[in-house]
Amino acid sequence: MCGRYQFSAEQCEEIQRITEMIDQKYGAGAWQPGEIRPTATAPVLLAGKSGMVPELMSWGYRTAGPLVINARAETAAEKPLFRESLAARRCVVPSTGFFEWDAAKQRFFFTLPGGPALYMAGLWTLRNGFPCYTILTTAANASMQPVHDRMPVVLTHSTLRPWLEDASATADILHAIPPELHAAAADGGTQLRLW
């Protein structure tokens, strides 16, 4: 599961470039960086003619029931809510990391070792004329299992463009074991080695 993530431009040059492009397109103040929560407006990356293009969307598919912020990678192709998005409306959710809580309600911040940006596989759609996105999740790998049994589908730099542009690559990306992550106590405490 992924219910909160961080988007901090001051920590990462890649995220700073996305922020600048969003501000140029939508104007400063169109959204609030920092900790991104469900229903918040935040940048996602879409396929463009000459690369990835940032757009602002709302986090969560609005349905007749509860807000849907995550989609299971294992079943997205079968679910009517996600099937068309998986086939034709994939996005990349940029971040500097995501938060997860363990059974004792301690919050951890997960990042990708060796790089300040962490990209997650997402889907998008229009609901009542407004664009919104959801984050795909998969079974937790060894670095995540001590905290939670689910985690976002983490994209590497080499899978960003295939995820957006190559529908034939989606199954392999969704079923790949995610890269190992680094966990730290979210209160800014000592970094923890959980695996």
Residue pairs with C-beta under 8 A, 6 or more apart in sequence:
1 70
1 100
1 137
1 148
1 150
1 151
2 69
2 70
2 98
2 100
2 120
2 135
2 137
2 150
2 151
2 152
3 37
3 38
3 69
3 70
3 99
3 100
4 35
4 36
4 37
4 98
4 99
5 35
5 36
5 93
5 95
5 97
5 98
5 99
5 120
6 34
6 35
6 36
6 95
6 96
6 97
6 98
6 99
6 109
7 15
7 33
7 34
7 36
7 42
7 43
7 94
7 95
7 96
8 15
8 33
8 34
8 96
9 15
9 16
9 18
9 19
9 33
10 16
11 96
11 116
12 96
12 116
12 117
13 116
14 94
14 116
14 117
15 94
15 95
15 96
15 116
15 117
18 43
18 45
18 54
18 94
19 33
19 43
21 54
22 30
22 31
22 43
22 54
22 56
23 30
25 54
25 55
26 56
30 41
30 56
31 40
31 41
31 42
31 43
31 56
32 40
32 41
35 99
36 42
36 59
36 95
37 59
38 59
38 60
38 67
38 69
39 58
39 59
39 60
39 67
40 58
40 59
41 56
41 57
41 58
41 59
42 56
42 57
42 59
42 93
43 54
43 55
43 56
43 94
44 54
44 55
44 56
44 57
44 91
44 92
44 93
44 94
44 122
44 124
44 133
45 52
45 53
45 54
45 55
45 91
45 92
45 93
45 94
45 119
45 160
45 164
46 52
46 53
46 54
46 55
46 91
46 92
46 124
46 164
47 53
47 161
47 164
47 165
52 92
52 160
52 161
52 164
54 94
55 131
56 131
57 91
57 124
57 131
57 132
57 133
58 130
58 131
58 132
58 133
59 69
59 132
59 133
59 134
59 135
60 67
60 68
60 69
60 132
60 133
60 134
61 67
61 68
61 69
61 81
61 125
61 127
61 132
61 133
61 134
62 127
62 128
62 132
63 81
68 81
68 134
69 134
69 135
70 134
70 135
70 136
70 137
70 150
71 79
71 81
71 82
71 123
71 134
71 135
71 136
71 137
72 136
72 137
72 138
73 121
73 136
73 137
73 138
73 153
73 174
73 175
74 138
74 139
74 174
76 82
76 83
76 85
76 86
76 123
76 136
76 174
77 83
77 86
77 171
82 123
82 134
84 125
85 123
85 124
85 125
85 134
86 123
86 170
87 167
88 167
89 123
89 124
89 125
90 121
90 122
90 123
90 124
90 163
90 164
90 170
91 122
91 123
91 124
91 133
91 164
92 119
92 120
92 121
92 122
92 155
92 160
92 163
92 164
93 119
93 120
93 121
93 122
93 133
93 135
93 152
94 117
94 118
94 119
95 117
95 118
95 119
95 120
96 111
96 116
96 117
96 118
97 109
97 110
97 111
97 112
97 118
98 109
98 110
98 118
98 120
98 152
99 107
99 108
99 109
99 110
99 186
100 107
100 108
100 110
100 144
100 147
100 148
100 151
101 107
101 108
101 147
101 148
102 108
102 146
102 147
102 148
106 185
107 185
107 186
107 187
108 147
108 183
108 184
108 185
108 186
108 192
109 183
109 184
109 185
109 186
110 118
110 143
110 144
110 151
110 181
110 182
110 183
111 118
111 181
111 182
111 184
112 118
112 154
112 179
112 181
112 182
113 180
113 181
113 182
118 154
118 181
119 154
119 155
119 156
119 157
119 160
120 135
120 136
120 152
120 153
120 154
120 155
121 135
121 136
121 152
121 153
121 154
121 155
121 163
121 173
121 174
122 133
122 134
122 135
122 136
123 133
123 134
123 136
124 131
124 132
124 133
124 134
125 131
125 132
125 133
126 132
135 152
135 153
136 152
136 153
136 174
137 150
137 151
137 152
137 153
138 150
138 151
138 152
138 153
138 174
138 175
138 178
139 149
139 150
139 151
140 147
140 148
140 149
140 150
140 151
141 151
141 177
141 178
141 179
141 180
141 181
142 180
142 195
143 180
143 181
143 182
143 183
143 194
143 195
144 151
144 178
144 181
144 183
145 195
146 194
146 195
147 183
147 194
151 178
151 181
152 178
153 173
153 174
153 178
154 178
154 179
154 181
155 163
155 173
156 179
159 169
159 173
159 176
162 169
162 173
163 169
163 170
163 173
180 195
182 191
183 191
183 192
183 193
183 194
184 190
184 191
184 192
185 191
185 192
